[in-house]
Amino acid sequence: MAKGNTFLYYGKKLLLFFVSVFVLSAVVFFVSRLAPGDPLRAYYGDRVEKMSPQERAWAEERLGLDEPIAVQYARWLGGALRGDFGISYKYKLDVWEVIRSRVGNTLLLGGTGFVLIFTLAPLLGVLCAWQEDRALDRLVCKAGTVSSCIPEFWLSLVLILVFAAGLRWLPSSGAYSIGGGGAADRAVHLILPLAVVVIGHLWYYAYMVRNRILEEVRADYVLLARSKGLPRRRVLFRHCLRNAAPSYLSLMAVSVPHVLGGTYIVETVFSYPGLGTLSYESARYKDYNLLMLLCMLSGILVIVCSILAQVINEQIDPRLRTREAAEPPEVTER
């Protein structure tokens, strides 16, 4: 790719990123303000019920809620461009400080789950492809299909009922014991939520790996290699798996929002102090500034991963970048 074309290519991606972020911020801002609920309750608690109309008007003016939504958005956008996202109505702290205290827990849970999923998925997919249509492949496919169809919140409740309430082997909530704990305590609290994250996503990606490898197995070059006497194991691992690896990188990039969404659900059920629980609280209490920043961070991650997956696909297959130019114009018959 020429230097000028490279600059234009990545310039378009950057422009797409900024436009997407701007549209996301506007949609989230207007929808959150138009949703029913009283944001003053998050800041003042039950005292808001005893406020006189004058006190309520003063409180709204103090929080900047007395102006039209478009003016509020313009003011918020100006502050956001300077890195000022306001304070949390509920916690009375800068929203960055609130998020900073929780983001480590989400990265630990979601990051560990992501690594486990994309380490086990290719192993499981290759195993099923190796044992195609045999008893092990059929058993794993059926078990994986059932596990991937179970809602994460329901699976979380079942695991809590069995291992926390019934057997009392594992804690049912939190990221650590009261008073703080060491690495072993954190690991014990991670077992149940991490199991739900992995079980809920593992087979979906393992099945995609299995099908991708089987597509390679049925390709012409594999038939040619087998006709030359190469053993099936060598063809599968040395050729098919290597050819399927680049598309797996693209799959990993586009799956980050999927795994993150599952992590948020699991955090809420297990009362795990991460960004998922914080997002639920901010939406419930109409904590606008905190909700905006959480939505922006999650949305930016989704946008970046989608663009990254597209770039990886286009680098793997350059024809995708020139597909429109390569397609012949349609000819209309008269």
PyMOL commands that set and color helices and strands:
alter all, ss='L'
color gray80, all
select helices_A, chain A and resi 3-34+39-50+53-62+69-81+95-130+135-149+152-166+183-217+220-227+232-269+275-284+288-316+318-320+323-326
alter helices_A, ss='H'
color red, helices_A
deselect
rebuild
show_as cartoon
